[in-house]
């Protein structure tokens, strides 16, 4: 049988077209530049996002549906690139689905998440430092999602890496787990920070960013920081929009060839 390679990019998904274009589509274009001889497919793992898109007349396949579609197109070797940041619940679900569907391929291989090891942490920390230079009395606060899985420890480890590198003005918190915004607020209070550059530590700047990071509700990170007397500048740019982060995803893909 002739080998036919395909690449499946798996994201949680979004209904924000602008965020999708700047992150998911941009990454897929970058992958096509690296692998012009391979077909690139995509899937959304969130049933909620797929239902919302379906109600608007757009059908995006689940992971299982995408894999079956690739098999129907005679793909024999499937490389799977999740855009997830950590080894959390979504990654575990992906592994389970691929295990069920791998019988339809000669080979299926899953790349690690964006932050798979300390080398990735160092790379990401250096990249963010290059983009966001240290400023007087200013902190860089990054809002991640968080997970109840053991993989959540990555956020604390990344914070420690930033400290090791001397990036003491950089803070990483999560919406759903630890460190929470309350922990970050206490840290900032102890340092006398006056200004904050607020960034999404998420693959794309979708609903979480618009609601939890910069929303008008009293519990958004922007409002909570402002209530503490800090001047907040929000950057609405997901990690997937940065070329160097796209390059890291491509490097993870290269590692499973």
LOMI-215400 format. One record per residue (C-alpha): residue in three letters; z, y, x; residue number from 1. Coordinates in nm, 4 decimals, always signed. Layout:
@res=ALA&pz=Z&py=Y&px=X&n=NUM .
...
//
This chain:
@res=UNK&pz=+0.0000&py=+0.0000&px=+0.0000&n=1 .
@res=UNK&pz=-0.0928&py=+0.3457&px=+0.1295&n=2 .
@res=UNK&pz=+0.2029&py=+0.5715&px=+0.1976&n=3 .
@res=UNK&pz=+0.2245&py=+0.8820&px=-0.0187&n=4 .
@res=UNK&pz=+0.5069&py=+1.1271&px=+0.0488&n=5 .
@res=UNK&pz=+0.6663&py=+1.3613&px=-0.2000&n=6 .
@res=UNK&pz=+0.9524&py=+1.6098&px=-0.1828&n=7 .
@res=UNK&pz=+1.1874&py=+1.6717&px=-0.4732&n=8 .
@res=UNK&pz=+1.3877&py=+1.9963&px=-0.4712&n=9 .
@res=UNK&pz=+1.6946&py=+1.9620&px=-0.6929&n=10 .
@res=UNK&pz=+1.8820&py=+2.2672&px=-0.8205&n=11 .
@res=UNK&pz=+2.1473&py=+2.3086&px=-1.0869&n=12 .
@res=UNK&pz=+1.9025&py=+2.5432&px=-1.2580&n=13 .
@res=UNK&pz=+1.8937&py=+2.8913&px=-1.4070&n=14 .
@res=UNK&pz=+1.7548&py=+3.0836&px=-1.7010&n=15 .
@res=UNK&pz=+1.7229&py=+3.3995&px=-1.4887&n=16 .
@res=UNK&pz=+1.3536&py=+3.4144&px=-1.4002&n=17 .
@res=UNK&pz=+1.4035&py=+3.6727&px=-1.1270&n=18 .
@res=UNK&pz=+1.6706&py=+3.4626&px=-0.9532&n=19 .
@res=UNK&pz=+1.4551&py=+3.1511&px=-0.9853&n=20 .
@res=UNK&pz=+1.1546&py=+3.3234&px=-0.8303&n=21 .
@res=UNK&pz=+1.3507&py=+3.4680&px=-0.5394&n=22 .
@res=UNK&pz=+1.5443&py=+3.1506&px=-0.4546&n=23 .
@res=UNK&pz=+1.4029&py=+2.8245&px=-0.5932&n=24 .
@res=UNK&pz=+1.0344&py=+2.9185&px=-0.5888&n=25 .
@res=UNK&pz=+1.0728&py=+3.0926&px=-0.2521&n=26 .
@res=UNK&pz=+1.2290&py=+2.7802&px=-0.0999&n=27 .
@res=UNK&pz=+0.9564&py=+2.5577&px=-0.2421&n=28 .
@res=UNK&pz=+0.6919&py=+2.7850&px=-0.0876&n=29 .
@res=UNK&pz=+0.8693&py=+2.7638&px=+0.2471&n=30 .
@res=UNK&pz=+0.8744&py=+2.3830&px=+0.2226&n=31 .
@res=UNK&pz=+0.5013&py=+2.3764&px=+0.1434&n=32 .
@res=UNK&pz=+0.4390&py=+2.5829&px=+0.4561&n=33 .
@res=UNK&pz=+0.6241&py=+2.3193&px=+0.6598&n=34 .
@res=UNK&pz=+0.4716&py=+2.0215&px=+0.4771&n=35 .
@res=UNK&pz=+0.1236&py=+2.1256&px=+0.3537&n=36 .
@res=UNK&pz=+0.0173&py=+1.7624&px=+0.3177&n=37 .
@res=UNK&pz=+0.2954&py=+1.6712&px=+0.0733&n=38 .
@res=UNK&pz=+0.3495&py=+1.7374&px=-0.2939&n=39 .
@res=UNK&pz=+0.6624&py=+1.9335&px=-0.3838&n=40 .
@res=UNK&pz=+0.8349&py=+1.8690&px=-0.7164&n=41 .
@res=UNK&pz=+1.1470&py=+2.0219&px=-0.8657&n=42 .
@res=UNK&pz=+1.4228&py=+1.9271&px=-1.1075&n=43 .
@res=UNK&pz=+1.7188&py=+2.0987&px=-1.2740&n=44 .
@res=UNK&pz=+2.0334&py=+1.8882&px=-1.2883&n=45 .
@res=UNK&pz=+2.2142&py=+2.0983&px=-1.5518&n=46 .
@res=UNK&pz=+2.1510&py=+1.9804&px=-1.9095&n=47 .
@res=UNK&pz=+2.2701&py=+2.3201&px=-2.0353&n=48 .
@res=UNK&pz=+2.0138&py=+2.5116&px=-1.8325&n=49 .
@res=UNK&pz=+1.7368&py=+2.2698&px=-1.9350&n=50 .
@res=UNK&pz=+1.8285&py=+2.3043&px=-2.3050&n=51 .
@res=UNK&pz=+1.8299&py=+2.6827&px=-2.2846&n=52 .
@res=UNK&pz=+1.4908&py=+2.6817&px=-2.1171&n=53 .
@res=UNK&pz=+1.3583&py=+2.4313&px=-2.3717&n=54 .
@res=UNK&pz=+1.4646&py=+2.6648&px=-2.6548&n=55 .
@res=UNK&pz=+1.2412&py=+2.9258&px=-2.4913&n=56 .
@res=UNK&pz=+0.9484&py=+2.6856&px=-2.4791&n=57 .
@res=UNK&pz=+0.9753&py=+2.5784&px=-2.1176&n=58 .
@res=UNK&pz=+1.0360&py=+2.2199&px=-2.0114&n=59 .
@res=UNK&pz=+1.1968&py=+2.1518&px=-1.6729&n=60 .
@res=UNK&pz=+1.2593&py=+1.7870&px=-1.5815&n=61 .
@res=UNK&pz=+1.5954&py=+1.6324&px=-1.5060&n=62 .
@res=UNK&pz=+1.6354&py=+1.4495&px=-1.1761&n=63 .
@res=UNK&pz=+1.5606&py=+1.1117&px=-1.3367&n=64 .
@res=UNK&pz=+1.2569&py=+1.2504&px=-1.5201&n=65 .
@res=UNK&pz=+1.1233&py=+1.4117&px=-1.2040&n=66 .
@res=UNK&pz=+1.1633&py=+1.0894&px=-1.0047&n=67 .
@res=UNK&pz=+0.9808&py=+0.8910&px=-1.2732&n=68 .
@res=UNK&pz=+0.7064&py=+1.1519&px=-1.2746&n=69 .
@res=UNK&pz=+0.6714&py=+1.1196&px=-0.8981&n=70 .
@res=UNK&pz=+0.6490&py=+0.7433&px=-0.9289&n=71 .
@res=UNK&pz=+0.3767&py=+0.7828&px=-1.1931&n=72 .
@res=UNK&pz=+0.1835&py=+0.9922&px=-0.9424&n=73 .
@res=UNK&pz=+0.2034&py=+0.7052&px=-0.6935&n=74 .
@res=UNK&pz=+0.4540&py=+0.8687&px=-0.4584&n=75 .
@res=UNK&pz=+0.5882&py=+0.5899&px=-0.2374&n=76 .
@res=UNK&pz=+0.8270&py=+0.7796&px=-0.0108&n=77 .
@res=UNK&pz=+1.0552&py=+1.0350&px=-0.1734&n=78 .
@res=UNK&pz=+1.2503&py=+1.2984&px=+0.0199&n=79 .
@res=UNK&pz=+1.5130&py=+1.4711&px=-0.1927&n=80 .
@res=UNK&pz=+1.6495&py=+1.8145&px=-0.1044&n=81 .
@res=UNK&pz=+1.9463&py=+1.9338&px=-0.3115&n=82 .
@res=UNK&pz=+2.0144&py=+2.3063&px=-0.3020&n=83 .
@res=UNK&pz=+2.3851&py=+2.2369&px=-0.3613&n=84 .
@res=UNK&pz=+2.6184&py=+2.3997&px=-0.1129&n=85 .
@res=UNK&pz=+2.8782&py=+2.1235&px=-0.0705&n=86 .
@res=UNK&pz=+2.9415&py=+1.7519&px=-0.1242&n=87 .
@res=UNK&pz=+3.0774&py=+1.8026&px=-0.4755&n=88 .
@res=UNK&pz=+3.0393&py=+1.6531&px=-0.8216&n=89 .
@res=UNK&pz=+2.6734&py=+1.7498&px=-0.8540&n=90 .
@res=UNK&pz=+2.5870&py=+1.5819&px=-0.5250&n=91 .
@res=UNK&pz=+2.7680&py=+1.2629&px=-0.6325&n=92 .
@res=UNK&pz=+2.5756&py=+1.2576&px=-0.9613&n=93 .
@res=UNK&pz=+2.2509&py=+1.3011&px=-0.7703&n=94 .
@res=UNK&pz=+2.3297&py=+1.0025&px=-0.5496&n=95 .
@res=UNK&pz=+2.4002&py=+0.7889&px=-0.8579&n=96 .
@res=UNK&pz=+2.0728&py=+0.8843&px=-1.0270&n=97 .
@res=UNK&pz=+1.8679&py=+0.8217&px=-0.7140&n=98 .
@res=UNK&pz=+2.0348&py=+0.4829&px=-0.6760&n=99 .
@res=UNK&pz=+1.9169&py=+0.3921&px=-1.0279&n=100 .
@res=UNK&pz=+1.5608&py=+0.5141&px=-0.9729&n=101 .
@res=UNK&pz=+1.4954&py=+0.4087&px=-0.6125&n=102 .
@res=UNK&pz=+1.3432&py=+0.0771&px=-0.7246&n=103 .
@res=UNK&pz=+1.0271&py=+0.2725&px=-0.8061&n=104 .
@res=UNK&pz=+0.9751&py=+0.3786&px=-0.4431&n=105 .
@res=UNK&pz=+0.9438&py=+0.2180&px=-0.1032&n=106 .
@res=UNK&pz=+1.1928&py=+0.4717&px=+0.0307&n=107 .
@res=UNK&pz=+1.4176&py=+0.7436&px=-0.1100&n=108 .
@res=UNK&pz=+1.6275&py=+0.9661&px=+0.1172&n=109 .
@res=UNK&pz=+1.8631&py=+1.2489&px=+0.0199&n=110 .
@res=UNK&pz=+1.9254&py=+1.5442&px=+0.2511&n=111 .
@res=UNK&pz=+2.2757&py=+1.6765&px=+0.3005&n=112 .
@res=UNK&pz=+2.3927&py=+1.9882&px=+0.1118&n=113 .
@res=UNK&pz=+2.3596&py=+2.3310&px=+0.2682&n=114 .
@res=UNK&pz=+2.7045&py=+2.3109&px=+0.4305&n=115 .
@res=UNK&pz=+2.7040&py=+1.9557&px=+0.5591&n=116 .
@res=UNK&pz=+2.9026&py=+1.9989&px=+0.8800&n=117 .
@res=UNK&pz=+3.0531&py=+2.2536&px=+1.1183&n=118 .
@res=UNK&pz=+2.7154&py=+2.3310&px=+1.2766&n=119 .
@res=UNK&pz=+2.5970&py=+2.4483&px=+0.9371&n=120 .
@res=UNK&pz=+2.9119&py=+2.6602&px=+0.8990&n=121 .
@res=UNK&pz=+2.8499&py=+2.8258&px=+1.2340&n=122 .
@res=UNK&pz=+2.4850&py=+2.8881&px=+1.1510&n=123 .
@res=UNK&pz=+2.5647&py=+3.0404&px=+0.8118&n=124 .
@res=UNK&pz=+2.8478&py=+3.2541&px=+0.9522&n=125 .
@res=UNK&pz=+2.6241&py=+3.3917&px=+1.2282&n=126 .
@res=UNK&pz=+2.3440&py=+3.4556&px=+0.9782&n=127 .
@res=UNK&pz=+2.5688&py=+3.6538&px=+0.7437&n=128 .
@res=UNK&pz=+2.7138&py=+3.8498&px=+1.0353&n=129 .
@res=UNK&pz=+2.3639&py=+3.9493&px=+1.1458&n=130 .
@res=UNK&pz=+2.2859&py=+4.0691&px=+0.7945&n=131 .
@res=UNK&pz=+2.6162&py=+4.2395&px=+0.7195&n=132 .
@res=UNK&pz=+2.7612&py=+4.4184&px=+1.0202&n=133 .
@res=UNK&pz=+3.1280&py=+4.5009&px=+1.0530&n=134 .
@res=UNK&pz=+3.2183&py=+4.8441&px=+0.9139&n=135 .
@res=UNK&pz=+3.5458&py=+5.0409&px=+0.9406&n=136 .
@res=UNK&pz=+3.8021&py=+4.9604&px=+0.6684&n=137 .
@res=UNK&pz=+3.5421&py=+4.7419&px=+0.4938&n=138 .
@res=UNK&pz=+3.5588&py=+4.3753&px=+0.3973&n=139 .
@res=UNK&pz=+3.2776&py=+4.1338&px=+0.3182&n=140 .
@res=UNK&pz=+3.3897&py=+3.9300&px=+0.0151&n=141 .
@res=UNK&pz=+3.1799&py=+3.6301&px=-0.0861&n=142 .
@res=UNK&pz=+3.2098&py=+3.4620&px=-0.4259&n=143 .
@res=UNK&pz=+3.1456&py=+3.0867&px=-0.4296&n=144 .
@res=UNK&pz=+3.1565&py=+2.8487&px=-0.7240&n=145 .
@res=UNK&pz=+3.4109&py=+2.5928&px=-0.6082&n=146 .
@res=UNK&pz=+3.4630&py=+2.2319&px=-0.7129&n=147 .
@res=UNK&pz=+3.7520&py=+2.0052&px=-0.8064&n=148 .
@res=UNK&pz=+3.6147&py=+1.7484&px=-0.5607&n=149 .
@res=UNK&pz=+3.7417&py=+1.7087&px=-0.2010&n=150 .
@res=UNK&pz=+3.4273&py=+1.8905&px=-0.0883&n=151 .
@res=UNK&pz=+3.5927&py=+2.2169&px=-0.1924&n=152 .
@res=UNK&pz=+3.7751&py=+2.2189&px=+0.1423&n=153 .
@res=UNK&pz=+3.4489&py=+2.3481&px=+0.2906&n=154 .
@res=UNK&pz=+3.5284&py=+2.6992&px=+0.1671&n=155 .
@res=UNK&pz=+3.8583&py=+2.7074&px=+0.3569&n=156 .
@res=UNK&pz=+3.6952&py=+2.5528&px=+0.6629&n=157 .
@res=UNK&pz=+3.4199&py=+2.8137&px=+0.6550&n=158 .
@res=UNK&pz=+3.6823&py=+3.0865&px=+0.6308&n=159 .
@res=UNK&pz=+3.8514&py=+2.9385&px=+0.9387&n=160 .
@res=UNK&pz=+3.5191&py=+2.9319&px=+1.1251&n=161 .
@res=UNK&pz=+3.4733&py=+3.3012&px=+1.0492&n=162 .
@res=UNK&pz=+3.8185&py=+3.3684&px=+1.1956&n=163 .
@res=UNK&pz=+3.7378&py=+3.1620&px=+1.5055&n=164 .
@res=UNK&pz=+3.4255&py=+3.3718&px=+1.5574&n=165 .
@res=UNK&pz=+3.6217&py=+3.6951&px=+1.5213&n=166 .
@res=UNK&pz=+3.4706&py=+3.7807&px=+1.1830&n=167 .
@res=UNK&pz=+3.8073&py=+3.8774&px=+1.0412&n=168 .
@res=UNK&pz=+3.6514&py=+4.1097&px=+0.7828&n=169 .
@res=UNK&pz=+3.4745&py=+3.8205&px=+0.6059&n=170 .
@res=UNK&pz=+3.6424&py=+3.6452&px=+0.3104&n=171 .
@res=UNK&pz=+3.5223&py=+3.3518&px=+0.1011&n=172 .
@res=UNK&pz=+3.6670&py=+3.2707&px=-0.2406&n=173 .
@res=UNK&pz=+3.5700&py=+3.0603&px=-0.5408&n=174 .
@res=UNK&pz=+3.5492&py=+3.1052&px=-0.9160&n=175 .
@res=UNK&pz=+3.6601&py=+2.7540&px=-1.0092&n=176 .
@res=UNK&pz=+3.8929&py=+2.6449&px=-0.7309&n=177 .
@res=UNK&pz=+4.0700&py=+2.7582&px=-0.4118&n=178 .
@res=UNK&pz=+4.0726&py=+3.0163&px=-0.2596&n=179 .
@res=UNK&pz=+4.0767&py=+3.2140&px=-0.5848&n=180 .
@res=UNK&pz=+4.0160&py=+3.5863&px=-0.6199&n=181 .
@res=UNK&pz=+4.3939&py=+3.6333&px=-0.6423&n=182 .
@res=UNK&pz=+4.4311&py=+3.4866&px=-0.2937&n=183 .
@res=UNK&pz=+4.1538&py=+3.7123&px=-0.1637&n=184 .
@res=UNK&pz=+4.3112&py=+4.0207&px=-0.3244&n=185 .
@res=UNK&pz=+4.6404&py=+3.9479&px=-0.1507&n=186 .
@res=UNK&pz=+4.4660&py=+3.9079&px=+0.1847&n=187 .
@res=UNK&pz=+4.2832&py=+4.2385&px=+0.1389&n=188 .
@res=UNK&pz=+4.6048&py=+4.4135&px=+0.0363&n=189 .
@res=UNK&pz=+4.7705&py=+4.2996&px=+0.3585&n=190 .
@res=UNK&pz=+4.4909&py=+4.4534&px=+0.5700&n=191 .
@res=UNK&pz=+4.4629&py=+4.7917&px=+0.3970&n=192 .
@res=UNK&pz=+4.0965&py=+4.7426&px=+0.3092&n=193 .
@res=UNK&pz=+3.9386&py=+5.0435&px=+0.1349&n=194 .
@res=UNK&pz=+3.5816&py=+4.9266&px=+0.0789&n=195 .
@res=UNK&pz=+3.4307&py=+4.5908&px=-0.0147&n=196 .
@res=UNK&pz=+3.0770&py=+4.4579&px=+0.0098&n=197 .
@res=UNK&pz=+3.0667&py=+4.1886&px=-0.2584&n=198 .
@res=UNK&pz=+2.8190&py=+3.9018&px=-0.2129&n=199 .
@res=UNK&pz=+2.7338&py=+3.5831&px=-0.4039&n=200 .
@res=UNK&pz=+2.8060&py=+3.2729&px=-0.1975&n=201 .
@res=UNK&pz=+2.5767&py=+3.0797&px=-0.4302&n=202 .
@res=UNK&pz=+2.2252&py=+2.9448&px=-0.3945&n=203 .
@res=UNK&pz=+2.0936&py=+3.1956&px=-0.6460&n=204 .
@res=UNK&pz=+2.2170&py=+3.5129&px=-0.8132&n=205 .
@res=UNK&pz=+2.2204&py=+3.3920&px=-1.1720&n=206 .
@res=UNK&pz=+2.4641&py=+3.3954&px=-1.4631&n=207 .
@res=UNK&pz=+2.7786&py=+3.3492&px=-1.2510&n=208 .
@res=UNK&pz=+2.6926&py=+3.6596&px=-1.0528&n=209 .
@res=UNK&pz=+2.6186&py=+3.8708&px=-1.3591&n=210 .
@res=UNK&pz=+2.9349&py=+3.7610&px=-1.5392&n=211 .
@res=UNK&pz=+3.1998&py=+3.6565&px=-1.2877&n=212 .
@res=UNK&pz=+3.1043&py=+3.8778&px=-0.9934&n=213 .
@res=UNK&pz=+2.9845&py=+4.2104&px=-1.1361&n=214 .
@res=UNK&pz=+3.0494&py=+4.1772&px=-1.5111&n=215 .
@res=UNK&pz=+3.2157&py=+4.4481&px=-1.7202&n=216 .
@res=UNK&pz=+3.4922&py=+4.2104&px=-1.8276&n=217 .
@res=UNK&pz=+3.8391&py=+4.2770&px=-1.6855&n=218 .
@res=UNK&pz=+3.8394&py=+3.9532&px=-1.4838&n=219 .
@res=UNK&pz=+3.5153&py=+4.0024&px=-1.2943&n=220 .
@res=UNK&pz=+3.5626&py=+4.0199&px=-0.9191&n=221 .
@res=UNK&pz=+3.4176&py=+4.3713&px=-0.9076&n=222 .
@res=UNK&pz=+3.6606&py=+4.5015&px=-1.1708&n=223 .
@res=UNK&pz=+3.9605&py=+4.3287&px=-1.0103&n=224 .
@res=UNK&pz=+3.8786&py=+4.4787&px=-0.6704&n=225 .
@res=UNK&pz=+3.8268&py=+4.8222&px=-0.8217&n=226 .
@res=UNK&pz=+4.1605&py=+4.7964&px=-1.0019&n=227 .
@res=UNK&pz=+4.3192&py=+4.7646&px=-0.6580&n=228 .
@res=UNK&pz=+4.1636&py=+5.0968&px=-0.5580&n=229 .
@res=UNK&pz=+3.8777&py=+4.9571&px=-0.3520&n=230 .
@res=UNK&pz=+3.5254&py=+5.0948&px=-0.3499&n=231 .
@res=UNK&pz=+3.2904&py=+4.8059&px=-0.4266&n=232 .
@res=UNK&pz=+2.9249&py=+4.7680&px=-0.3316&n=233 .
@res=UNK&pz=+2.7697&py=+4.4568&px=-0.4874&n=234 .
@res=UNK&pz=+2.4693&py=+4.2793&px=-0.3372&n=235 .
@res=UNK&pz=+2.2823&py=+4.0740&px=-0.5989&n=236 .
@res=UNK&pz=+2.1177&py=+3.8307&px=-0.3609&n=237 .
@res=UNK&pz=+2.1695&py=+3.4549&px=-0.3591&n=238 .
@res=UNK&pz=+2.1816&py=+3.2559&px=-0.0360&n=239 .
@res=UNK&pz=+1.8471&py=+3.0996&px=-0.1216&n=240 .
@res=UNK&pz=+1.6784&py=+3.4380&px=-0.0838&n=241 .
@res=UNK&pz=+1.7540&py=+3.4693&px=+0.2878&n=242 .
@res=UNK&pz=+1.4799&py=+3.3374&px=+0.5160&n=243 .
@res=UNK&pz=+1.7268&py=+3.1951&px=+0.7664&n=244 .
@res=UNK&pz=+1.9044&py=+3.0008&px=+0.4920&n=245 .
@res=UNK&pz=+1.5692&py=+2.8699&px=+0.3692&n=246 .
@res=UNK&pz=+1.5054&py=+2.7625&px=+0.7277&n=247 .
@res=UNK&pz=+1.8349&py=+2.5699&px=+0.7292&n=248 .
@res=UNK&pz=+1.7351&py=+2.3837&px=+0.4130&n=249 .
@res=UNK&pz=+1.4048&py=+2.2941&px=+0.5806&n=250 .
@res=UNK&pz=+1.5974&py=+2.1733&px=+0.8837&n=251 .
@res=UNK&pz=+1.8027&py=+1.9425&px=+0.6587&n=252 .
@res=UNK&pz=+1.4773&py=+1.8119&px=+0.5145&n=253 .
@res=UNK&pz=+1.3360&py=+1.7516&px=+0.8614&n=254 .
@res=UNK&pz=+1.6477&py=+1.5521&px=+0.9501&n=255 .
@res=UNK&pz=+1.5676&py=+1.2846&px=+0.6880&n=256 .
@res=UNK&pz=+1.2029&py=+1.2329&px=+0.7814&n=257 .
//
